[in-house]
Amino acid sequence: MQKNETAKSAKEIVTEFMQAMERKDWKTVRSHISESISVLAPGPAKPITFHEAEAYMYYLEHATGPPPEIKKVIADGNDVCVTIEVTYPDPPQPVTTLVCGLFHVNDDGKIGAIRFVLDPRELYKKLGY
Protein backbone atom coordinates (compact mmCIF):
# COMPACT_ATOMS: atom_id res chain seq x y z
CA MET A 1 0.00 0.00 0.00
CA GLN A 2 1.39 3.39 -0.93
CA LYS A 3 1.35 5.94 1.83
CA ASN A 4 -0.74 9.07 1.38
CA GLU A 5 1.52 12.13 1.59
CA THR A 6 -0.83 13.72 4.15
CA ALA A 7 -0.85 10.59 6.33
CA LYS A 8 0.98 10.78 9.65
CA SER A 9 4.26 8.95 10.04
CA ALA A 10 4.57 6.01 12.42
CA LYS A 11 6.72 8.20 14.66
CA GLU A 12 4.00 10.88 14.82
CA ILE A 13 1.32 8.29 15.59
CA VAL A 14 3.30 6.69 18.42
CA THR A 15 4.32 10.07 19.85
CA GLU A 16 0.67 11.21 19.87
CA PHE A 17 -0.32 7.92 21.54
CA MET A 18 2.32 8.31 24.27
CA GLN A 19 1.49 11.97 24.88
CA ALA A 20 -2.22 11.11 25.12
CA MET A 21 -1.36 8.41 27.69
CA GLU A 22 0.58 10.98 29.74
CA ARG A 23 -2.49 13.27 29.69
CA LYS A 24 -4.85 10.33 30.35
CA ASP A 25 -6.71 11.32 27.17
CA TRP A 26 -8.27 7.88 26.70
CA LYS A 27 -10.30 8.81 23.62
CA THR A 28 -7.11 9.79 21.74
CA VAL A 29 -5.23 6.75 23.06
CA ARG A 30 -8.01 4.47 21.79
CA SER A 31 -8.08 6.17 18.39
CA HIS A 32 -4.44 5.17 17.82
CA ILE A 33 -4.69 1.44 18.50
CA SER A 34 -5.84 -1.43 16.33
CA GLU A 35 -8.82 -3.59 17.35
CA SER A 36 -6.50 -6.61 17.47
CA ILE A 37 -3.50 -4.96 19.14
CA SER A 38 -0.90 -7.32 20.54
CA VAL A 39 0.80 -6.13 23.74
CA LEU A 40 3.52 -7.88 25.73
CA ALA A 41 5.09 -6.40 28.86
CA PRO A 42 6.99 -7.81 31.83
CA GLY A 43 4.94 -8.38 34.96
CA PRO A 44 5.91 -9.20 38.53
CA ALA A 45 4.99 -12.89 38.25
CA LYS A 46 4.26 -13.48 34.58
CA PRO A 47 4.16 -11.41 31.36
CA ILE A 48 1.27 -9.03 30.86
CA THR A 49 -0.39 -9.69 27.50
CA PHE A 50 -3.30 -8.26 25.57
CA HIS A 51 -4.71 -9.30 22.20
CA GLU A 52 -7.57 -6.87 21.75
CA ALA A 53 -8.10 -3.16 22.16
CA GLU A 54 -10.87 -3.03 24.75
CA ALA A 55 -9.03 -5.19 27.30
CA TYR A 56 -5.87 -3.12 26.84
CA MET A 57 -7.81 0.13 27.22
CA TYR A 58 -9.43 -1.13 30.44
CA TYR A 59 -5.97 -1.95 31.79
CA LEU A 60 -4.56 1.48 30.83
CA GLU A 61 -7.49 3.38 32.31
CA HIS A 62 -7.25 1.53 35.64
CA ALA A 63 -3.47 1.20 35.97
CA THR A 64 -1.82 3.03 38.81
CA GLY A 65 1.73 4.25 38.91
CA PRO A 66 3.86 7.24 38.07
CA PRO A 67 3.64 8.82 34.63
CA PRO A 68 6.22 7.81 32.03
CA GLU A 69 8.69 10.39 30.75
CA ILE A 70 9.52 10.05 27.06
CA LYS A 71 13.27 10.28 26.50
CA LYS A 72 13.79 9.37 22.84
CA VAL A 73 11.69 8.30 19.84
CA ILE A 74 13.39 6.53 16.95
CA ALA A 75 11.58 5.32 13.83
CA ASP A 76 12.41 2.92 11.03
CA GLY A 77 9.48 2.80 8.62
CA ASN A 78 6.46 1.45 10.49
CA ASP A 79 8.55 0.41 13.50
CA VAL A 80 9.14 2.86 16.34
CA CYS A 81 11.28 2.56 19.47
CA VAL A 82 10.45 4.78 22.43
CA THR A 83 12.72 4.99 25.45
CA ILE A 84 10.85 5.96 28.57
CA GLU A 85 11.87 6.63 32.17
CA VAL A 86 9.50 5.83 34.99
CA THR A 87 10.39 7.04 38.49
CA TYR A 88 8.72 5.41 41.47
CA PRO A 89 9.04 7.99 44.28
CA ASP A 90 8.11 5.76 47.23
CA PRO A 91 10.45 5.79 50.24
CA PRO A 92 13.08 5.11 51.26
CA GLN A 93 14.64 6.01 47.89
CA PRO A 94 13.14 6.66 44.46
CA VAL A 95 13.76 4.06 41.77
CA THR A 96 13.96 5.07 38.11
CA THR A 97 13.46 2.38 35.51
CA LEU A 98 14.36 2.74 31.84
CA VAL A 99 11.78 1.10 29.59
CA CYS A 100 12.02 0.47 25.88
CA GLY A 101 8.72 0.33 23.99
CA LEU A 102 8.84 -1.29 20.56
CA PHE A 103 5.81 -0.28 18.49
CA HIS A 104 4.61 -1.45 15.09
CA VAL A 105 2.19 0.80 13.20
CA ASN A 106 0.01 -0.99 10.66
CA ASP A 107 -0.49 0.40 7.16
CA ASP A 108 -3.90 1.72 8.30
CA GLY A 109 -2.13 4.08 10.73
CA LYS A 110 -3.10 2.16 13.89
CA ILE A 111 -0.66 0.69 16.42
CA GLY A 112 -0.86 -3.07 15.95
CA ALA A 113 1.81 -4.33 18.33
CA ILE A 114 3.70 -3.11 21.38
CA ARG A 115 6.52 -4.89 23.21
CA PHE A 116 7.94 -3.39 26.38
CA VAL A 117 11.44 -4.35 27.48
CA LEU A 118 13.08 -3.50 30.80
CA ASP A 119 15.21 -4.93 33.56
CA PRO A 120 12.72 -4.92 36.45
CA ARG A 121 14.90 -6.42 39.20
CA GLU A 122 15.45 -3.23 41.24
CA LEU A 123 11.86 -2.13 40.77
CA TYR A 124 10.43 -5.49 41.85
CA LYS A 125 12.80 -5.64 44.81
CA LYS A 126 11.61 -2.18 45.87
CA LEU A 127 7.96 -3.21 45.47
CA GLY A 128 8.49 -6.37 47.54
CA TYR A 129 8.33 -9.03 44.80
URQUITA-V512566 format. One record per backbone hydrogen bond with DSSP energy under -1.0 kcal/mol. CO is the residue of the C=O (numbers start at 1). NH is the residue of the N-H. E is the energy in kcal/mol with one decimal. If there is no record, write none. Layout:
BEGIN
co:CO nh:NH e:E
co:CO nh:NH e:E
END
This chain:
BEGIN
co:4 nh:7 e:-1.7
co:9 nh:13 e:-2.3
co:10 nh:14 e:-2.6
co:11 nh:15 e:-2.4
co:12 nh:16 e:-2.5
co:13 nh:17 e:-2.2
co:14 nh:18 e:-2.7
co:15 nh:19 e:-2.6
co:16 nh:20 e:-2.4
co:17 nh:21 e:-2.1
co:18 nh:22 e:-2.2
co:19 nh:23 e:-1.7
co:20 nh:25 e:-2.9
co:24 nh:26 e:-1.4
co:25 nh:29 e:-2.3
co:26 nh:30 e:-2.7
co:27 nh:31 e:-1.7
co:29 nh:32 e:-1.4
co:30 nh:33 e:-1.3
co:32 nh:111 e:-3.3
co:34 nh:37 e:-1.4
co:35 nh:53 e:-2.5
co:38 nh:114 e:-2.8
co:39 nh:50 e:-1.9
co:40 nh:116 e:-2.7
co:41 nh:48 e:-3.6
co:48 nh:41 e:-2.4
co:50 nh:39 e:-2.5
co:52 nh:56 e:-1.7
co:53 nh:57 e:-2.8
co:54 nh:58 e:-2.3
co:55 nh:59 e:-2.1
co:56 nh:60 e:-2.6
co:57 nh:61 e:-2.7
co:58 nh:62 e:-1.3
co:59 nh:63 e:-1.1
co:69 nh:85 e:-2.5
co:72 nh:83 e:-2.7
co:74 nh:81 e:-3.3
co:76 nh:79 e:-1.9
co:78 nh:105 e:-3.0
co:79 nh:76 e:-3.2
co:80 nh:103 e:-3.4
co:81 nh:74 e:-2.9
co:82 nh:101 e:-3.2
co:83 nh:71 e:-3.2
co:83 nh:72 e:-1.3
co:84 nh:99 e:-3.4
co:85 nh:69 e:-2.6
co:86 nh:97 e:-3.0
co:88 nh:95 e:-2.1
co:95 nh:88 e:-3.2
co:97 nh:86 e:-2.3
co:99 nh:84 e:-3.0
co:100 nh:117 e:-2.6
co:101 nh:82 e:-2.7
co:102 nh:115 e:-2.1
co:103 nh:80 e:-2.5
co:104 nh:112 e:-2.8
co:104 nh:113 e:-1.3
co:106 nh:109 e:-2.2
co:110 nh:106 e:-3.1
co:111 nh:34 e:-2.8
co:112 nh:38 e:-1.9
co:113 nh:104 e:-2.4
co:114 nh:40 e:-1.9
co:115 nh:102 e:-3.3
co:117 nh:100 e:-2.8
co:120 nh:124 e:-3.2
co:121 nh:125 e:-2.3
co:122 nh:126 e:-2.3
co:123 nh:127 e:-2.1
co:124 nh:129 e:-3.1
END
